[in-house]
Amino acid sequence: MSATDPKIVLLRAVLTAAEPLGARVALGVPRLDGALCGGLMRGGLHEVFAAPSQEAAATGFVAGLAVRLGGPLLWIRQDYAGLEFGELAATGLFELGLDPARLVLLRVPDAASALRAAADALTCAALGAVVIELTGAPKLLDLVAYRRLALGAGAYGVTVFLLRLAAESSGIGGAETRWLIRAAPSGDEEEIWGGPVFDVELQRNRHGPAGHWTLEWSCDDGVFRPADRGAVVLASADRPPQAAMAAASAA
C-alpha cells in the first residue's frame, strides 16, 4: 500500500485533526456543546466581548467558563479596571461557584504588560486558565499577538480567555471562539430567584456553526442550562446569527 493510497491519506488527515482525550469540556447545553464539537476547547484562545454596559455579565460568563475548566486561574487586569468596571469580589465569585482560593489576581499598568505577563504564564502547564482583561482596542493586540497567545495556549494546554471590555467586536483575530455577552432576565416574577442568565452570541466558531442562546448558570452545580427564552437558533459559520434567525422565522 503506497503512501498516496486514499486510505492512507484519509488516515493521516484524521490523525492530524484528532484532539487529545478530554480536550473539550462540555458546558452543559447539548445544542451548544454540539456546535462546539463536544464543548469548549482546552488549550485554546477564546475571545469574550462585553456588549455596551454589560461588563459585569461578560465577567460572570468568563468566571463560569473557568469553573467548568477547573484548575488554578490567573486573572490579569489593568490597574484602573476596578475604577472603571468594579473590583472582582471574592464573595461574588464564591456565589458563582468559583472558589477564590483558585484565583490569582495580577494587576498590571497597561495592555503591553498584560500580554507579556500572559505569555510568561502560559508556560506553566499547572494553570487551568488565564484571563486577560483588556479595555478598548490596544494597538498591540494585532494578529501577531493573537497568534502568539494561541500558540502559547496550545503548547502547554492552558486555556486563554481574552476578556474585552468597552470594545467593539470585530471580525479580526485568531481566537478559537468569539462571544458577545449580555445579561438577561433571571425570572418572570419578582419572587423567582434564579441563577444568572446570559444572552450569549457565539459569533465565531472555528470548528462549527455560530449561534445565539440564552443560558442560565447554575451556581450550585457549576454548569450552564438552557433558559426558557425560546428556541435555540444556530447560524451557519459564514453569516451572523441575525440572518439565521430571520431565515428560521420565514421557514
C-alpha positions in Angstrom: 0.0 0.0 0.0 1.6 3.2 -1.2 1.8 6.5 0.8 -0.5 8.1 -1.7 -3.2 5.5 -1.3 -6.5 7.3 -0.5 -7.0 5.3 2.8 -3.5 6.3 4.0 -4.2 9.9 3.1 -7.5 9.8 4.9 -5.9 8.2 8.0 -3.2 10.8 8.2 -5.9 13.6 8.0 -7.9 12.0 10.8 -4.8 11.6 13.0 -3.7 15.2 12.3 -7.1 16.6 13.2 -7.6 14.4 16.2 -7.5 16.1 19.6 -6.3 14.6 22.9 -8.9 12.8 25.0 -10.7 15.3 27.3 -9.5 18.3 25.2 -13.0 19.7 25.2 -15.2 20.5 28.2 -18.9 20.3 28.0 -20.7 23.4 29.1 -24.0 21.6 29.9 -26.2 22.7 27.0 -26.4 19.9 24.4 -27.0 22.0 21.3 -24.3 24.5 22.3 -21.9 21.7 23.1 -22.8 20.1 19.7 -21.9 23.3 17.9 -18.6 23.3 19.8 -17.9 19.7 18.7 -18.3 18.5 22.2 -17.6 21.5 24.3 -15.2 24.3 24.9 -11.7 23.6 23.7 -8.9 23.4 26.3 -5.6 24.9 25.4 -7.3 27.3 23.0 -7.7 31.1 22.8 -11.3 32.3 23.4 -12.4 35.9 23.0 -15.3 37.2 25.0 -16.7 40.7 24.3 -19.0 42.6 26.7 -21.9 44.3 25.0 -22.1 48.0 25.9 -22.6 48.5 29.7 -22.5 44.7 30.1 -19.1 44.3 31.6 -20.4 42.5 34.7 -22.3 40.0 32.6 -19.2 39.2 30.5 -17.1 38.8 33.6 -19.6 36.5 35.1 -19.8 34.4 32.0 -16.0 34.0 31.9 -16.0 33.0 35.5 -18.5 30.3 34.7 -16.3 29.0 31.9 -13.4 28.9 34.3 -15.4 26.9 36.7 -16.1 24.3 34.0 -12.4 24.1 33.1 -11.2 23.6 36.7 -7.7 24.1 38.0 -5.9 27.3 39.1 -6.9 30.5 37.4 -4.7 33.5 36.7 -6.7 36.7 36.1 -4.7 39.6 34.6 -6.3 43.1 34.7 -5.1 46.7 34.4 -4.8 48.9 37.4 -7.6 51.2 36.6 -10.1 48.5 35.7 -11.5 48.5 39.2 -12.4 52.1 39.0 -14.0 51.7 35.5 -15.8 48.4 35.9 -15.7 47.5 39.6 -13.4 45.2 41.5 -13.5 41.4 41.4 -15.2 40.4 44.7 -14.3 37.2 46.4 -17.8 36.8 47.8 -19.3 37.3 44.4 -17.0 34.8 42.7 -17.8 32.3 45.5 -21.5 32.7 45.0 -20.9 31.9 41.3 -19.2 28.7 42.3 -15.7 29.8 41.7 -13.5 29.2 44.8 -11.4 32.3 45.3 -8.6 30.1 46.6 -8.2 29.0 42.9 -7.7 32.6 41.8 -4.5 34.5 41.4 -5.2 38.2 40.5 -2.4 40.1 38.8 -2.6 43.9 38.3 -0.6 45.4 35.5 -0.2 49.1 34.4 -1.1 48.6 30.7 -2.0 46.3 27.9 1.6 45.6 26.9 2.3 44.4 30.5 -0.8 42.3 30.4 0.2 40.5 27.2 3.8 40.0 28.5 2.5 38.5 31.8 0.2 36.2 29.9 3.0 35.0 27.6 5.0 34.1 30.7 2.1 32.5 32.5 1.3 30.2 29.5 4.5 28.3 30.1 3.0 27.0 33.4 1.1 23.9 32.5 -0.3 23.7 36.0 -2.7 26.5 35.3 -6.2 25.7 34.2 -6.8 29.0 32.5 -5.6 32.6 32.1 -7.9 35.5 31.8 -6.5 38.6 30.1 -8.8 41.6 30.7 -8.3 44.4 28.2 -10.1 47.7 27.8 -10.8 49.2 24.4 -8.7 48.3 21.3 -5.0 48.5 22.2 -2.8 48.7 19.1 -0.6 45.9 20.4 -3.5 43.5 20.1 -2.8 42.7 16.5 -2.8 39.4 14.5 0.7 38.6 15.7 -0.4 39.0 19.4 -3.4 36.7 18.7 -1.1 34.1 17.1 1.3 34.2 20.0 -1.5 33.7 22.5 -3.0 30.9 20.5 0.4 29.1 20.1 1.2 29.6 23.8 -2.1 28.2 24.9 -1.8 25.1 22.6 1.8 24.4 23.6 1.1 23.8 27.3 -2.7 23.2 27.2 -3.6 26.3 29.2 -6.8 27.9 28.1 -6.8 31.7 27.4 -9.8 33.9 27.8 -9.4 37.3 26.2 -12.0 39.4 28.0 -12.7 42.6 26.0 -14.4 45.4 27.8 -15.5 48.7 26.3 -14.5 47.3 22.9 -16.4 46.6 19.7 -16.5 43.1 18.4 -14.7 42.9 15.1 -14.1 40.2 12.6 -10.3 40.2 13.1 -8.4 38.0 15.4 -7.3 34.4 15.6 -9.4 33.1 18.5 -10.9 29.6 18.5 -14.3 31.1 19.5 -15.6 34.7 19.8 -18.5 35.6 22.1 -20.7 38.6 22.7 -22.3 38.6 26.1 -25.3 40.5 27.6 -27.3 40.0 30.8 -30.8 38.5 30.5 -33.7 38.5 33.0 -33.3 35.7 35.6 -37.1 35.3 36.2 -40.5 36.4 35.1 -41.7 37.3 38.6 -40.0 39.1 41.5 -40.3 36.2 43.8 -38.5 33.9 41.4 -34.8 34.0 42.4 -32.8 32.1 39.8 -29.2 31.9 38.8 -27.5 34.4 36.5 -28.9 34.4 32.9 -26.8 35.3 29.9 -27.7 36.3 26.4 -24.9 34.5 24.6 -24.0 35.2 21.0 -21.3 32.8 19.6 -20.0 35.0 16.7 -17.1 32.8 15.7 -16.6 29.1 16.0 -13.6 27.7 14.1 -14.9 24.2 14.0 -18.7 24.6 13.8 -21.6 27.0 13.4 -22.2 30.2 15.2 -25.4 30.7 17.2 -27.4 32.5 19.8 -28.5 31.1 23.2 -30.0 32.2 26.5 -28.2 30.3 29.2 -28.7 30.1 32.9 -25.7 29.4 35.1 -26.3 27.0 38.0 -24.1 28.3 40.8 -24.6 25.1 42.8 -23.9 22.6 40.1 -21.3 24.7 38.1 -23.0 24.1 34.8 -24.9 26.1 32.2 -28.5 25.2 31.3 -30.9 26.4 28.6 -33.1 29.2 29.9 -36.8 29.2 28.8 -36.5 32.1 26.5 -37.4 30.4 23.2 -35.7 28.1 20.7 -32.0 27.9 20.1 -31.0 29.3 16.7 -27.9 28.1 15.0 -26.3 30.2 12.3 -24.0 29.0 9.5 -20.4 29.8 10.0 -20.4 32.4 7.2 -23.4 34.6 8.3 -24.4 36.3 11.5 -27.0 34.8 13.9 -29.5 37.5 12.9 -29.6 36.2 9.4 -30.2 32.7 10.6 -33.0 33.9 12.9 -34.7 35.7 10.0 -34.4 32.6 7.9 -35.9 30.4 10.6 -38.8 32.8 11.1 -39.6 32.7 7.4 -39.4 28.9 7.3 
